[in-house]
Amino acid sequence: MTAVTDQDPTEHTDQPDDDTRKPSARQPDARKPDARKPDTRRGRRAFARTTKTRAADTREPDARNAGTGTGAGTGTGAGTGTGTAGSSSRGASDSERTPRTDPPETAWDDGLIARRVNETAEGDRFPVSDHRSAAPQTVTPLVYDGSLRSRLEALRELVGLSRTRLDSRTLSEAGRVLDEASARRRLSGQHTVVAIAGATGSGKSQLFNALAGVTISETGVRRPTTAAPIACSWSDGAASLIERLGIPPRLRRRPLPTGDGESPLRGLVLVDLPDHDSAAVQHRRHVDRILALVDAVIWVVDPEKYADAVLHERYLRPMAAHAEVMFVVLNQIDRLPGEAAEQVLDDLRRLLDEDGIALGEYGEPGTTVLALSALTGDGVGELREALGQFVSERGAPNRRISADVDIAAARLWPVYATQRRTGLSEQAREEFSDRLADAVGATAAGEAAERAWLRNANRACGTPWLRLWRWYQDRGEPTTGRLPGRTQSDEEATARQRVEQAVRTVADRASAGLPAPWAQAVREAAVRGSQGLPEALDALTARAGVPTGRPPRPGWWPVAVLVQASMTILQFLGGLWLLGQIIGIVAPNLGVPVLLMVIGIVGGPLIEWSCRMAARGPARRYGLEAERRLREAAAGCGRARVLDPVAAELLRYREVREQYGRVVGTGR
């Protein structure tokens, strides 16, 4: 066979196209190519030159040139000269009109995406088309069920109530779940996005191609083979879902239907991920990012790495809550002899059970575990059937978001849940008020008021001689009934310490059993309220303490005073009578004046003692009333400054606790 000329065939498109042209005289007939068989190598080179000339900047070959074709270099003019050029020119033209079997390798081999291996695609059931060729369709948004909507609303309310109490890092996972749930709800509800993930050499790209029925993702011995995620959709309307995954249009494919009817995988969007254990950091980032966005995952493991600690500890165990939207596939069972496949599959189930992943056996919801060989096709039909049923239910997005909410709620458990009753009891409130009353000296003030009332009663009902003596002793002392001001520095320091101790005690009792963030918020509220509390209590004490001046008198005091005055008058009358007898003005008679004087002298103290006994009850009530007023004033000040802010924090915690109960499902 003669070599193909390097002349550009596009320069000779005006030459006649004569398939019956005679061969060149310089070319022996024995080496003449068969006119019925296309010279594939010559046609491929001519096609490459034509493509390079017309579309040098095209990244992706046109779909017209991705199929099979004929005639690139067909004809008897396969030798040198114009015949060769004409045949090459026709071959290039035919390749533009008719799909070819062998597209140029340089058009797809860019090292970033998997090449379409068309050399082996003759047995494929469908060709592959780009999503950009699909006509836009109306997308039906996803609708969450009532239970999930209620949980999402509760989680959103929970995050809103907690932003001022919890740091953004603690709420980041819950916020991410809310954002992803909102974004997914606006996208198609008729599609289910399923990612195929696995380790290096597990055969996930081979399984991807087997499910698609056509070679889409590159397979080979080079590691890692899949460098970027590739998406394949079985129906239109999934463009927004794929854009959410960050997969560019050049990495989007869709198997074309064969015309035998609607595909059982209609609505499926399959994504082939890079290796999760790839040495390239960017590959692992692709995996982690997309796994957080897809609706379901197919984990592909092989007999060598199915027990890999990285797979179980980094991915499967943390995703145990997503058991209902996971498939675990043991690939490459054709490498296992005899019953070894069943033994490895049983051990895989054991490991998944240890990871906390519920297995969907006997009709129960959970992870589907299958064994297959993507190379031989054994078991692929069973996976395709299970996947078709899974996609047709249209419930994967709801289950995925619900599992995300479960995981977010589990991570928030330490900052919301408590195992004991929390709050301020009535006993704690009363003890706090008692401590403040002691700090302001309410008991001492009541006792002082009681003594003042008794002293006033004694002065009003006592004998003149005793009153004169007490007046002499009380000269220079404060007015009767006034509460001495606490002016000494040691007394003020003692009162301040009592107030601080009372605040610390009530804060500790209120925060007991609360999660750390809320306990800290309660203590901070109590400390803020205690600022300026001693000064406020001092001002209240001055206003609500024992009033200045004399205490009020009961109704029997005037009678007692009149009787006491009568006793004094009798003493004076008896004394004057005796004095008149001594002088001689009055006739001598010692009995009557002496009797009058004895009655006055004995009756005065007796009346004073009687009044004192009668005054004890009113004095006690007067002192208790003064103590009560001061206690209520101190309690009101402490309640407004400390107890109310603490109670507000506890109420906020109870609200978020109720919302958290709705999130986890206990409050529905």
Solvent accessible surface area in square Angstrom, and as a share of the most:
residue,aa,sasa,rsa
1,M,114,0.51
2,T,25,0.14
3,A,80,0.62
4,V,13,0.07
5,T,41,0.24
6,D,127,0.66
7,Q,70,0.31
8,D,34,0.17
9,P,1,0.00
10,T,39,0.22
11,E,118,0.53
12,H,32,0.14
13,T,83,0.48
14,D,127,0.66
15,Q,46,0.20
16,P,99,0.62
17,D,84,0.44
18,D,70,0.36
19,D,63,0.33
20,T,113,0.66
21,R,61,0.22
22,K,171,0.73
23,P,41,0.26
24,S,38,0.25
25,A,112,0.87
26,R,191,0.70
27,Q,13,0.06
28,P,71,0.45
29,D,105,0.55
30,A,105,0.81
31,R,127,0.46
32,K,79,0.34
33,P,23,0.15
34,D,57,0.30
35,A,44,0.34
36,R,209,0.76
37,K,138,0.58
38,P,60,0.38
39,D,12,0.06
40,T,57,0.33
41,R,111,0.40
42,R,0,0.00
43,G,0,0.00
44,R,85,0.31
45,R,112,0.41
46,A,0,0.00
47,F,6,0.02
48,A,39,0.31
49,R,50,0.18
50,T,5,0.03
51,T,44,0.26
52,K,152,0.64
53,T,83,0.48
54,R,137,0.50
55,A,37,0.28
56,A,85,0.66
57,D,128,0.66
58,T,74,0.43
59,R,207,0.76
60,E,28,0.12
61,P,21,0.13
62,D,65,0.34
63,A,70,0.54
64,R,159,0.58
65,N,23,0.12
66,A,14,0.11
67,G,24,0.23
68,T,79,0.46
69,G,18,0.18
70,T,94,0.55
71,G,12,0.12
72,A,3,0.02
73,G,3,0.03
74,T,37,0.21
75,G,7,0.07
76,T,20,0.12
77,G,9,0.09
78,A,1,0.01
79,G,4,0.04
80,T,73,0.43
81,G,50,0.48
82,T,88,0.51
83,G,9,0.09
84,T,1,0.01
85,A,3,0.02
86,G,12,0.12
87,S,11,0.07
88,S,0,0.00
89,S,8,0.05
90,R,84,0.31
91,G,0,0.00
92,A,4,0.03
93,S,33,0.21
94,D,19,0.10
95,S,2,0.01
96,E,50,0.23
97,R,171,0.62
98,T,56,0.33
99,P,61,0.39
100,R,11,0.04
101,T,32,0.19
102,D,19,0.10
103,P,7,0.05
104,P,9,0.05
105,E,114,0.51
106,T,124,0.72
107,A,26,0.21
108,W,13,0.05
109,D,73,0.38
110,D,75,0.39
111,G,50,0.48
112,L,100,0.50
113,I,16,0.08
114,A,9,0.07
115,R,79,0.29
116,R,33,0.12
117,V,47,0.27
118,N,14,0.07
119,E,84,0.37
120,T,96,0.56
121,A,26,0.20
122,E,131,0.59
123,G,74,0.72
124,D,43,0.22
125,R,143,0.52
126,F,28,0.12
127,P,87,0.55
128,V,12,0.07
129,S,13,0.08
130,D,21,0.11
131,H,20,0.09
132,R,150,0.55
133,S,85,0.55
134,A,28,0.21
135,A,71,0.55
136,P,134,0.84
137,Q,97,0.43
138,T,136,0.79
139,V,56,0.32
140,T,69,0.40
141,P,74,0.46
142,L,10,0.05
143,V,112,0.64
144,Y,4,0.02
145,D,75,0.39
146,G,43,0.42
147,S,51,0.33
148,L,7,0.03
149,R,110,0.40
150,S,31,0.20
151,R,14,0.05
152,L,11,0.05
153,E,98,0.44
154,A,0,0.00
155,L,0,0.00
156,R,118,0.43
157,E,85,0.38
158,L,0,0.00
159,V,3,0.02
160,G,47,0.45
161,L,37,0.18
162,S,0,0.00
163,R,151,0.55
164,T,100,0.58
165,R,70,0.26
166,L,11,0.05
167,D,86,0.45
168,S,92,0.60
169,R,210,0.77
170,T,42,0.24
171,L,7,0.03
172,S,65,0.42
173,E,34,0.15
174,A,0,0.00
175,G,18,0.17
176,R,76,0.28
177,V,1,0.01
178,L,15,0.07
179,D,95,0.49
180,E,34,0.15
181,A,3,0.02
182,S,30,0.19
183,A,26,0.20
184,R,3,0.01
185,R,110,0.40
186,R,152,0.55
187,L,28,0.14
188,S,2,0.01
189,G,9,0.08
190,Q,85,0.38
191,H,11,0.05
192,T,0,0.00
193,V,3,0.02
194,V,0,0.00
195,A,0,0.00
196,I,0,0.00
197,A,0,0.00
198,G,1,0.01
199,A,8,0.06
200,T,29,0.17
201,G,30,0.29
202,S,1,0.00
203,G,18,0.18
204,K,6,0.03
205,S,10,0.06
206,Q,57,0.25
207,L,0,0.00
208,F,0,0.00
209,N,18,0.09
210,A,26,0.20
211,L,2,0.01
212,A,0,0.00
213,G,16,0.15
214,V,9,0.05
215,T,29,0.17
216,I,7,0.04
217,S,0,0.00
218,E,18,0.08
219,T,69,0.40
220,G,39,0.38
221,V,144,0.82
222,R,128,0.47
223,R,118,0.43
224,P,35,0.22
225,T,16,0.10
226,T,5,0.03
227,A,26,0.20
228,A,18,0.14
229,P,4,0.03
230,I,5,0.02
231,A,0,0.00
232,C,0,0.00
233,S,0,0.00
234,W,22,0.08
235,S,5,0.03
236,D,29,0.15
237,G,19,0.19
238,A,1,0.01
239,A,47,0.36
240,S,40,0.25
241,L,2,0.01
242,I,0,0.00
243,E,105,0.47
244,R,49,0.18
245,L,2,0.01
246,G,49,0.47
247,I,1,0.01
248,P,49,0.31
249,P,55,0.35
250,R,66,0.24
251,L,4,0.02
252,R,17,0.06
253,R,11,0.04
254,R,32,0.12
255,P,6,0.03
256,L,58,0.29
257,P,93,0.58
258,T,67,0.39
259,G,70,0.67
260,D,134,0.69
261,G,50,0.48
262,E,139,0.62
263,S,39,0.25
264,P,97,0.61
265,L,2,0.01
266,R,107,0.39
267,G,1,0.01
268,L,0,0.00
269,V,0,0.00
270,L,0,0.00
271,V,0,0.00
272,D,0,0.00
273,L,0,0.00
274,P,0,0.00
275,D,7,0.04
276,H,0,0.00
277,D,47,0.25
278,S,3,0.02
279,A,100,0.77
280,A,37,0.29
281,V,75,0.43
282,Q,95,0.42
283,H,21,0.10
284,R,64,0.23
285,R,151,0.55
286,H,36,0.16
287,V,0,0.00
288,D,58,0.30
289,R,90,0.33
290,I,0,0.00
291,L,9,0.05
292,A,34,0.26
293,L,26,0.13
294,V,1,0.00
295,D,3,0.01
296,A,0,0.00
297,V,1,0.01
298,I,0,0.00
299,W,1,0.00
300,V,1,0.01
301,V,5,0.03
302,D,5,0.02
303,P,22,0.14
304,E,127,0.57
305,K,70,0.30
306,Y,32,0.12
307,A,57,0.44
308,D,41,0.21
309,A,57,0.44
310,V,69,0.40
311,L,5,0.03
312,H,10,0.05
313,E,106,0.47
314,R,111,0.41
315,Y,10,0.04
316,L,0,0.00
317,R,118,0.43
318,P,69,0.43
319,M,23,0.10
320,A,24,0.18
321,A,50,0.39
322,H,6,0.03
323,A,7,0.05
324,E,76,0.34
325,V,3,0.02
326,M,3,0.01
327,F,7,0.03
328,V,0,0.00
329,V,0,0.00
330,L,0,0.00
331,N,1,0.00
332,Q,29,0.13
333,I,28,0.14
334,D,70,0.36
335,R,122,0.45
336,L,36,0.18
337,P,104,0.65
338,G,76,0.73
339,E,132,0.59
340,A,26,0.20
341,A,19,0.15
342,E,105,0.47
343,Q,119,0.53
344,V,23,0.13
345,L,12,0.06
346,D,80,0.42
347,D,39,0.20
348,L,0,0.00
349,R,64,0.23
350,R,118,0.43
351,L,27,0.14
352,L,0,0.00
353,D,98,0.51
354,E,110,0.49
355,D,9,0.05
356,G,54,0.52
357,I,3,0.01
358,A,57,0.44
359,L,33,0.16
360,G,31,0.30
361,E,65,0.29
362,Y,208,0.79
363,G,82,0.79
364,E,109,0.49
365,P,95,0.60
366,G,14,0.13
367,T,1,0.01
368,T,43,0.25
369,V,16,0.09
370,L,20,0.10
371,A,25,0.20
372,L,0,0.00
373,S,1,0.00
374,A,10,0.08
375,L,122,0.60
376,T,88,0.51
377,G,38,0.36
378,D,87,0.45
379,G,20,0.19
380,V,8,0.04
381,G,41,0.40
382,E,99,0.45
383,L,0,0.00
384,R,54,0.20
385,E,130,0.58
386,A,30,0.23
387,L,0,0.00
388,G,7,0.07
389,Q,119,0.53
390,F,19,0.08
391,V,1,0.00
392,S,72,0.46
393,E,96,0.43
394,R,74,0.27
395,G,16,0.15
396,A,0,0.00
397,P,2,0.01
398,N,23,0.12
399,R,69,0.25
400,R,15,0.05
401,I,8,0.04
402,S,29,0.19
403,A,6,0.05
404,D,8,0.04
405,V,0,0.00
406,D,60,0.31
407,I,31,0.15
408,A,1,0.01
409,A,3,0.02
410,A,68,0.53
411,R,144,0.53
412,L,3,0.02
413,W,116,0.41
414,P,90,0.57
415,V,20,0.12
416,Y,0,0.00
417,A,13,0.10
418,T,33,0.19
419,Q,159,0.71
420,R,145,0.53
421,R,224,0.82
422,T,32,0.19
423,G,21,0.21
424,L,26,0.13
425,S,64,0.41
426,E,121,0.54
427,Q,119,0.53
428,A,7,0.05
429,R,68,0.25
430,E,107,0.48
431,E,51,0.23
432,F,4,0.02
433,S,28,0.18
434,D,68,0.35
435,R,90,0.33
436,L,0,0.00
437,A,1,0.01
438,D,68,0.35
439,A,4,0.03
440,V,8,0.05
441,G,25,0.24
442,A,0,0.00
443,T,56,0.33
444,A,60,0.47
445,A,2,0.02
446,G,4,0.03
447,E,80,0.36
448,A,21,0.17
449,A,0,0.00
450,E,37,0.16
451,R,129,0.47
452,A,5,0.04
453,W,10,0.03
454,L,42,0.21
455,R,98,0.36
456,N,1,0.01
457,A,1,0.00
458,N,21,0.11
459,R,46,0.17
460,A,10,0.08
461,C,0,0.00
462,G,1,0.01
463,T,13,0.07
464,P,52,0.33
465,W,142,0.50
466,L,56,0.28
467,R,107,0.39
468,L,111,0.55
469,W,142,0.50
470,R,55,0.20
471,W,153,0.54
472,Y,121,0.46
473,Q,100,0.45
474,D,41,0.21
475,R,143,0.52
476,G,88,0.84
477,E,105,0.47
478,P,106,0.67
479,T,69,0.40
480,T,16,0.09
481,G,9,0.09
482,R,128,0.47
483,L,60,0.30
484,P,97,0.61
485,G,59,0.57
486,R,81,0.30
487,T,115,0.67
488,Q,108,0.48
489,S,92,0.59
490,D,88,0.46
491,E,72,0.32
492,E,88,0.40
493,A,49,0.38
494,T,61,0.35
495,A,13,0.10
496,R,104,0.38
497,Q,119,0.53
498,R,120,0.44
499,V,4,0.02
500,E,76,0.34
501,Q,78,0.35
502,A,0,0.00
503,V,6,0.04
504,R,129,0.47
505,T,27,0.16
506,V,4,0.02
507,A,5,0.04
508,D,82,0.43
509,R,104,0.38
510,A,0,0.00
511,S,8,0.05
512,A,36,0.28
513,G,30,0.28
514,L,17,0.08
515,P,10,0.06
516,A,79,0.61
517,P,36,0.23
518,W,2,0.01
519,A,7,0.05
520,Q,85,0.38
521,A,12,0.09
522,V,1,0.01
523,R,90,0.33
524,E,76,0.34
525,A,2,0.02
526,A,0,0.00
527,V,84,0.48
528,R,139,0.51
529,G,10,0.10
530,S,23,0.15
531,Q,124,0.55
532,G,37,0.35
533,L,0,0.00
534,P,15,0.09
535,E,89,0.40
536,A,21,0.16
537,L,3,0.01
538,D,67,0.35
539,A,44,0.34
540,L,37,0.18
541,T,15,0.09
542,A,89,0.69
543,R,171,0.62
544,A,22,0.17
545,G,9,0.09
546,V,14,0.08
547,P,70,0.44
548,T,97,0.56
549,G,28,0.27
550,R,143,0.52
551,P,8,0.05
552,P,94,0.59
553,R,142,0.52
554,P,30,0.19
555,G,72,0.69
556,W,83,0.29
557,W,2,0.01
558,P,88,0.55
559,V,96,0.55
560,A,9,0.07
561,V,55,0.32
562,L,124,0.62
563,V,57,0.33
564,Q,8,0.04
565,A,40,0.31
566,S,41,0.26
567,M,29,0.13
568,T,16,0.09
569,I,99,0.50
570,L,43,0.21
571,Q,26,0.12
572,F,115,0.48
573,L,90,0.45
574,G,0,0.00
575,G,26,0.25
576,L,112,0.56
577,W,79,0.28
578,L,40,0.20
579,L,91,0.45
580,G,9,0.09
581,Q,21,0.09
582,I,142,0.72
583,I,111,0.56
584,G,56,0.54
585,I,135,0.69
586,V,59,0.34
587,A,74,0.57
588,P,119,0.75
589,N,74,0.38
590,L,122,0.61
591,G,50,0.48
592,V,58,0.33
593,P,0,0.00
594,V,67,0.39
595,L,107,0.53
596,L,38,0.19
597,M,53,0.24
598,V,73,0.42
599,I,70,0.36
600,G,0,0.00
601,I,90,0.46
602,V,91,0.52
603,G,11,0.11
604,G,0,0.00
605,P,73,0.46
606,L,106,0.53
607,I,27,0.13
608,E,12,0.05
609,W,143,0.50
610,S,52,0.34
611,C,9,0.05
612,R,79,0.29
613,M,68,0.30
614,A,52,0.40
615,A,0,0.00
616,R,138,0.50
617,G,32,0.31
618,P,28,0.18
619,A,0,0.00
620,R,120,0.44
621,R,157,0.57
622,Y,32,0.12
623,G,2,0.02
624,L,80,0.40
625,E,64,0.29
626,A,1,0.01
627,E,27,0.12
628,R,106,0.39
629,R,76,0.28
630,L,1,0.01
631,R,70,0.25
632,E,97,0.43
633,A,22,0.17
634,A,2,0.01
635,A,17,0.14
636,G,20,0.19
637,C,14,0.09
638,G,0,0.00
639,R,117,0.43
640,A,65,0.51
641,R,91,0.33
642,V,0,0.00
643,L,7,0.03
644,D,74,0.38
645,P,42,0.27
646,V,0,0.00
647,A,29,0.23
648,A,59,0.46
649,E,13,0.06
650,L,5,0.03
651,L,95,0.47
652,R,76,0.28
653,Y,5,0.02
654,R,112,0.41
655,E,70,0.31
656,V,0,0.00
657,R,70,0.26
658,E,119,0.53
659,Q,32,0.14
660,Y,2,0.01
661,G,7,0.07
662,R,71,0.26
663,V,0,0.00
664,V,55,0.32
665,G,19,0.18
666,T,113,0.66
667,G,45,0.43
668,R,155,0.57
